[in-house]
Amino acid sequence: MTKPLQALWWLKKGGFRVGPEWDQAHNICQTMEGVKAFDWVHALAHWIEADFGNADYWYRQAGERRTKPSVAEEWAHMVDVLGNKP
């Protein structure tokens, strides 16, 4: 499992809430700032904490946009895309 997928796993394990699992995911994302997949997951982490300005910043850094109406749906989209990358 790639590190961005590990971060996504932690976000889901934490029930898409801020807490120790969120911290694990956020720490993973911070290790590789500037790498698209990490920045994209970083955006979702900040969406979860309702820090929309920061989330939007990380979406821009990743060259992505929020495309789904809920965190859970966005998470599933990210897993699909990142899980199918070579």
Residue pairs with C-beta under 8 A, 6 or more apart in sequence:
1 9
2 37
2 82
3 28
3 31
3 32
3 38
4 28
4 29
4 37
4 38
4 40
4 41
4 82
5 79
5 82
5 83
6 28
7 24
7 25
7 26
7 28
7 29
7 38
7 41
7 45
8 25
8 41
8 44
8 75
8 78
8 79
8 82
10 21
10 22
10 24
10 25
10 28
11 21
11 22
11 25
11 41
11 44
11 45
11 48
11 75
12 75
13 21
14 20
14 21
14 22
14 25
15 21
16 48
16 71
16 72
16 75
17 48
18 48
18 49
22 45
22 48
22 49
25 41
25 45
26 42
26 45
28 38
28 41
29 38
29 39
29 41
29 42
29 45
30 42
31 38
32 38
33 39
33 42
33 61
34 61
36 62
36 63
36 64
37 62
37 82
37 85
39 58
39 61
39 62
40 58
40 59
40 62
40 64
40 78
40 82
41 78
41 82
42 58
42 61
42 62
43 55
43 56
43 57
43 58
43 59
43 61
43 62
43 64
43 66
44 55
44 71
44 74
44 75
44 78
45 55
46 52
46 54
46 55
46 57
46 58
47 55
47 66
47 71
47 74
48 71
55 66
56 66
59 65
59 66
66 74
67 74
67 77
68 74
68 76
68 77
